[in-house]
Amino acid sequence: MTFRSRTRSGKLTQEQQDILTMLSQVSHELRAARNEFNLATEPELVEACVYKINALQAQYAYYSRLAKHLEVSQDFRQQQAFGRALLPPD
């Protein structure tokens, strides 16, 4: 079974939109976790930040694989991550 990146009307399916939303959310959380890591001074906090970053990277990898499986283009994923999610004209 193959999935198309857009429906017949040229729009993403709800499932694809949900995946892109999760990618964007995890990306923002990862950025925040890295900032938190940069500010941590206590060894326990540094360790906790490392675990958090690793978990978020695993989530991001999962959603990226899922987006690839659903044939959502890399360009569209990057645009979504930066809040410029517009489909190119056909």
C-alpha positions in Angstrom: 0.0 0.0 0.0 1.4 3.4 -0.9 0.4 6.7 0.6 0.2 9.9 -1.4 1.6 13.1 0.1 -1.6 15.0 -0.8 -5.2 14.3 -1.4 -6.8 14.9 -4.7 -7.5 18.5 -3.8 -3.7 19.0 -3.3 -3.9 19.2 0.5 -2.2 17.0 3.1 -4.3 14.4 4.8 -5.1 14.8 8.5 -2.7 12.1 9.4 0.1 13.9 7.6 -0.8 17.2 9.2 -0.7 15.6 12.6 2.7 14.2 11.9 4.0 17.5 10.8 2.6 19.2 13.9 4.3 16.6 16.1 7.6 17.1 14.3 7.3 20.9 14.9 6.4 20.4 18.5 9.2 18.0 19.3 11.7 20.3 17.4 10.7 23.2 19.7 11.0 21.0 22.8 14.4 19.8 21.7 15.6 23.4 21.2 14.4 24.3 24.7 16.0 21.2 26.2 19.3 22.1 24.5 19.1 25.7 25.9 18.3 24.2 29.4 21.4 22.0 29.0 23.6 25.0 28.2 22.4 26.7 31.4 22.7 23.7 33.7 25.5 23.8 36.3 24.8 21.0 38.6 25.9 17.5 37.5 22.4 16.0 38.2 20.7 18.7 36.1 23.2 18.1 33.3 22.5 14.4 33.4 18.7 15.0 33.4 19.1 17.3 30.4 21.1 14.7 28.5 18.3 12.1 29.1 15.7 14.6 28.0 17.6 15.5 24.8 18.1 11.8 23.9 14.4 11.1 24.4 13.4 14.0 22.3 15.9 13.0 19.5 14.3 9.5 19.5 10.8 11.0 19.2 12.0 13.3 16.4 13.6 10.4 14.5 10.3 8.4 14.9 8.1 11.1 13.5 10.6 11.8 10.7 10.5 8.1 9.7 6.7 8.2 9.8 6.6 11.4 7.6 8.9 9.7 5.1 6.7 6.6 5.1 3.7 8.9 4.4 5.7 10.6 1.7 5.7 14.1 3.1 8.5 15.9 1.4 11.6 17.1 3.2 11.0 20.6 2.0 7.5 20.7 3.4 8.7 19.3 6.7 11.4 22.0 6.9 8.8 24.7 6.0 6.5 23.4 8.7 9.2 23.5 11.3 9.8 27.1 10.6 6.1 28.0 10.5 5.9 28.6 6.7 3.9 25.5 5.8 2.7 26.4 2.3 2.3 23.8 -0.4 4.1 24.8 -3.7 1.7 25.4 -6.6 1.2 22.4 -8.9 
